[in-house]
Amino acid sequence: MLRERVDLFMRVGEIAPAVEQAAAACITALRGGGTVWTCGNGGSAAEAQHFAAELVGRYKRERDALRAVCLADNVPTLTSVSNDYEFADVFARQVRGMTKRGDVLLAFSTSGNSENIVRAAAAARAGGVVVVGLTGKSGGRLASECDIAIRVPEPDTPLIQEVHLAVVHVLCDMIEGALASGPDRATPGGR
């Protein structure tokens, strides 16, 4: 099991250009007063939350808080949209109501076929939001709705999610490197 993970991480160099493009898009949006939005389901929602939390808080460098919001965080909104419309619109409705041209949406879906994620990406693109998709090998339907597709070269969901977490950390490091004025330092509390 460990060997397959090592093998996968040896192959992910091919996604480096897309990761660099995603970081540049986030940096541009944040420098321009925009917001980085994230969404995902299940484990992908947790990764979306993790990325937003690192931007608002701090990854490794001291800096001002950055504008980042995970669309999976607001339970009353999730349940009201799901109840009044349908779950497939739970993120797209938020995208249409809250994002603005020049923002960035990071959409996490290991299959690339989660209907609510595909609809969110389509709504974002229609509103002038840069869409970054984090998917698995095929990219699914999400890939065609993205400006930047980060496709992990693997079909297995847990392995894809492990690489997505590494990508989240690389993005945080690149964004902080461009926007932070303070030095790297250990995180308080031993996190």
LOLOVO-911194 format. One record per residue (C-alpha): residue number from 0; residue in one letter; x, y negated, z. Coordinates in steps of 0.02 Angstrom, whole numbers, plus 32768, in hexadecimal, padded with zeros to 4 digits. Layout:
// LOLOVO-911194
(NUM; "A"; (X; Y; Z));
...
//
This chain:
// LOLOVO-911194
(0; "M"; (8000; 8000; 8000));
(1; "L"; (808B; 7F87; 8028));
(2; "R"; (80E4; 7FB3; 7F86));
(3; "E"; (804D; 7F81; 7F1C));
(4; "R"; (804B; 7ED8; 7F73));
(5; "V"; (8104; 7EBE; 7F54));
(6; "D"; (80EB; 7EEE; 7E9E));
(7; "L"; (805B; 7E73; 7E8C));
(8; "F"; (80BC; 7DE4; 7EDA));
(9; "M"; (814A; 7E0A; 7E60));
(10; "R"; (80CD; 7DF1; 7DD0));
(11; "V"; (807A; 7D51; 7E08));
(12; "G"; (8100; 7CE0; 7DC0));
(13; "E"; (8096; 7CD6; 7D23));
(14; "I"; (8015; 7C6D; 7D80));
(15; "A"; (8095; 7BE9; 7DB5));
(16; "P"; (806C; 7B6E; 7D27));
(17; "A"; (7FB3; 7B71; 7D53));
(18; "V"; (7FDA; 7B58; 7E0C));
(19; "E"; (8048; 7AC2; 7DE1));
(20; "Q"; (7FBB; 7A79; 7D76));
(21; "A"; (7F40; 7A92; 7E04));
(22; "A"; (7FB4; 7A3B; 7E80));
(23; "A"; (7FCB; 79A9; 7E07));
(24; "A"; (7F0E; 7999; 7DF1));
(25; "C"; (7EF4; 7996; 7EAE));
(26; "I"; (7F7E; 7917; 7EC7));
(27; "T"; (7F37; 78A6; 7E40));
(28; "A"; (7E88; 78B0; 7E8B));
(29; "L"; (7EC3; 788F; 7F3C));
(30; "R"; (7F34; 77FE; 7F09));
(31; "G"; (7E9F; 77B2; 7EAE));
(32; "G"; (7E2D; 77BB; 7F46));
(33; "G"; (7DD6; 7859; 7F0B));
(34; "T"; (7DA7; 78F6; 7F67));
(35; "V"; (7DDC; 79AA; 7F56));
(36; "W"; (7D43; 7A1B; 7F67));
(37; "T"; (7D48; 7AD8; 7F7F));
(38; "C"; (7CCD; 7B67; 7F78));
(39; "G"; (7CC8; 7C24; 7F7F));
(40; "N"; (7C65; 7CB7; 7FC5));
(41; "G"; (7C98; 7D2A; 8054));
(42; "G"; (7D55; 7D3A; 8060));
(43; "S"; (7D65; 7CBA; 7FD5));
(44; "A"; (7CFD; 7C40; 803D));
(45; "A"; (7D79; 7C5A; 80CA));
(46; "E"; (7E09; 7C31; 8054));
(47; "A"; (7DAC; 7B98; 8014));
(48; "Q"; (7D93; 7B60; 80C9));
(49; "H"; (7E4A; 7B81; 80F0));
(50; "F"; (7E85; 7B13; 8060));
(51; "A"; (7E12; 7A83; 808F));
(52; "A"; (7E45; 7A90; 8146));
(53; "E"; (7EFF; 7A88; 811B));
(54; "L"; (7EE3; 79EA; 80B4));
(55; "V"; (7E7A; 7992; 8137));
(56; "G"; (7EEC; 79CA; 81C4));
(57; "R"; (7FA0; 79ED; 819C));
(58; "Y"; (7FFB; 7A79; 8145));
(59; "K"; (80B1; 7A57; 8175));
(60; "R"; (80D2; 799D; 8165));
(61; "E"; (8092; 790A; 81C9));
(62; "R"; (801D; 78A1; 815E));
(63; "D"; (7F74; 784F; 8157));
(64; "A"; (7EDC; 78BF; 8145));
(65; "L"; (7EB1; 78E7; 8090));
(66; "R"; (7E01; 78E9; 8049));
(67; "A"; (7DCD; 799E; 803C));
(68; "V"; (7D25; 79F3; 8058));
(69; "C"; (7CF1; 7AAA; 8050));
(70; "L"; (7C41; 7ABA; 800A));
(71; "A"; (7C27; 7B5B; 806D));
(72; "D"; (7C37; 7B01; 8114));
(73; "N"; (7B8B; 7AAF; 8124));
(74; "V"; (7B13; 7B38; 815C));
(75; "P"; (7A75; 7ACC; 815B));
(76; "T"; (7A99; 7A97; 80A7));
(77; "L"; (7AC2; 7B4A; 8073));
(78; "T"; (7A21; 7B8E; 80BC));
(79; "S"; (79B0; 7B01; 8081));
(80; "V"; (79EE; 7B0A; 7FCD));
(81; "S"; (79E4; 7BC8; 7FD1));
(82; "N"; (7933; 7BC0; 8015));
(83; "D"; (78F0; 7B32; 7FAB));
(84; "Y"; (7947; 7B60; 7F08));
(85; "E"; (79B1; 7BFC; 7EFC));
(86; "F"; (7A58; 7C35; 7F41));
(87; "A"; (7AA5; 7C2A; 7E94));
(88; "D"; (7A93; 7B6B; 7EA1));
(89; "V"; (7AD8; 7B59; 7F51));
(90; "F"; (7B7D; 7B0C; 7F19));
(91; "A"; (7B48; 7ABD; 7E73));
(92; "R"; (7AC4; 7A53; 7ECA));
(93; "Q"; (7B47; 7A12; 7F44));
(94; "V"; (7BC0; 79F1; 7EB5));
(95; "R"; (7B3D; 798B; 7E58));
(96; "G"; (7B13; 7927; 7EF4));
(97; "M"; (7BBC; 7904; 7F3F));
(98; "T"; (7C4B; 790B; 7EC3));
(99; "K"; (7C86; 7882; 7E50));
(100; "R"; (7CEB; 7878; 7DAF));
(101; "G"; (7DA2; 7896; 7DD3));
(102; "D"; (7D86; 7908; 7E69));
(103; "V"; (7DC5; 79BC; 7E67));
(104; "L"; (7D64; 7A5C; 7E8B));
(105; "L"; (7DC4; 7AF9; 7EBC));
(106; "A"; (7D4D; 7B89; 7E9B));
(107; "F"; (7D7E; 7C32; 7EE4));
(108; "S"; (7D36; 7CD3; 7E99));
(109; "T"; (7D9B; 7D72; 7E8D));
(110; "S"; (7D29; 7DB5; 7E04));
(111; "G"; (7D0B; 7D0E; 7DB2));
(112; "N"; (7C55; 7D42; 7D9F));
(113; "S"; (7C02; 7D03; 7E3F));
(114; "E"; (7B6C; 7CA5; 7DFA));
(115; "N"; (7B6F; 7C1C; 7E7E));
(116; "I"; (7C27; 7BFB; 7E5D));
(117; "V"; (7C12; 7BF9; 7DA0));
(118; "R"; (7B81; 7B7E; 7DB0));
(119; "A"; (7BE5; 7B0F; 7E25));
(120; "A"; (7C74; 7B0A; 7DA9));
(121; "A"; (7BFF; 7ADF; 7D19));
(122; "A"; (7BAD; 7A54; 7D7F));
(123; "A"; (7C57; 7A10; 7DAF));
(124; "R"; (7C97; 7A0A; 7CFD));
(125; "A"; (7BF6; 79B6; 7CC4));
(126; "G"; (7C18; 792E; 7D46));
(127; "G"; (7CCD; 790F; 7D15));
(128; "V"; (7D17; 7973; 7DA5));
(129; "V"; (7DB6; 79D5; 7D80));
(130; "V"; (7D91; 7A8D; 7D9F));
(131; "V"; (7E18; 7B04; 7DDD));
(132; "G"; (7DE2; 7BBA; 7DE2));
(133; "L"; (7E3A; 7C3B; 7E4D));
(134; "T"; (7E0A; 7CE5; 7E09));
(135; "G"; (7E49; 7D93; 7DE8));
(136; "K"; (7E92; 7DDB; 7D4A));
(137; "S"; (7DFE; 7DC7; 7CD3));
(138; "G"; (7DCD; 7D1A; 7D0D));
(139; "G"; (7D17; 7D4A; 7CF0));
(140; "R"; (7C9A; 7CC8; 7CBA));
(141; "L"; (7CEA; 7C49; 7D2E));
(142; "A"; (7D86; 7C3D; 7CC2));
(143; "S"; (7D23; 7BEE; 7C33));
(144; "E"; (7CDF; 7B69; 7CAA));
(145; "C"; (7D8B; 7B36; 7CEA));
(146; "D"; (7E06; 7AB1; 7CB7));
(147; "I"; (7E8D; 7B17; 7D0F));
(148; "A"; (7E7B; 7BD3; 7D2D));
(149; "I"; (7EEE; 7C28; 7DA9));
(150; "R"; (7ED5; 7CE0; 7D7E));
(151; "V"; (7F2B; 7D59; 7DF2));
(152; "P"; (7F67; 7DEB; 7D84));
(153; "E"; (7F0A; 7E6D; 7DEA));
(154; "P"; (7E59; 7EB8; 7DEE));
(155; "D"; (7E55; 7EE9; 7EA8));
(156; "T"; (7DF6; 7E6B; 7F15));
(157; "P"; (7E5F; 7E76; 7FB5));
(158; "L"; (7F01; 7E64; 7F53));
(159; "I"; (7EBB; 7DD0; 7EF1));
(160; "Q"; (7E8A; 7D7C; 7F94));
(161; "E"; (7F38; 7D96; 7FDB));
(162; "V"; (7F82; 7D3C; 7F46));
(163; "H"; (7EFD; 7CB4; 7F51));
(164; "L"; (7F36; 7C92; 8003));
(165; "A"; (7FE9; 7C82; 7FC7));
(166; "V"; (7FAE; 7C0B; 7F3E));
(167; "V"; (7F50; 7BA4; 7FC0));
(168; "H"; (7FF1; 7B91; 8024));
(169; "V"; (8058; 7B64; 7F8A));
(170; "L"; (7FD6; 7AE1; 7F59));
(171; "C"; (7FD9; 7A98; 8009));
(172; "D"; (8096; 7A90; 8006));
(173; "M"; (8099; 7A3A; 7F5C));
(174; "I"; (8010; 79BF; 7F8A));
(175; "E"; (8062; 7992; 802F));
(176; "G"; (810B; 7983; 7FD9));
(177; "A"; (80C1; 78FE; 7F67));
(178; "L"; (8054; 78A3; 7FE5));
(179; "A"; (80A6; 78B3; 8091));
(180; "S"; (8126; 783C; 80D7));
(181; "G"; (8156; 78A1; 8170));
(182; "P"; (81D3; 7931; 817A));
(183; "D"; (81A9; 79E9; 8184));
(184; "R"; (818D; 7A1E; 8236));
(185; "A"; (814E; 7AB0; 8299));
(186; "T"; (8094; 7AB3; 82B4));
(187; "P"; (805E; 7A8C; 8367));
(188; "G"; (800F; 7B1A; 83C8));
(189; "G"; (806F; 7BA3; 836F));
(190; "R"; (7FF5; 7BB7; 82DF));
//
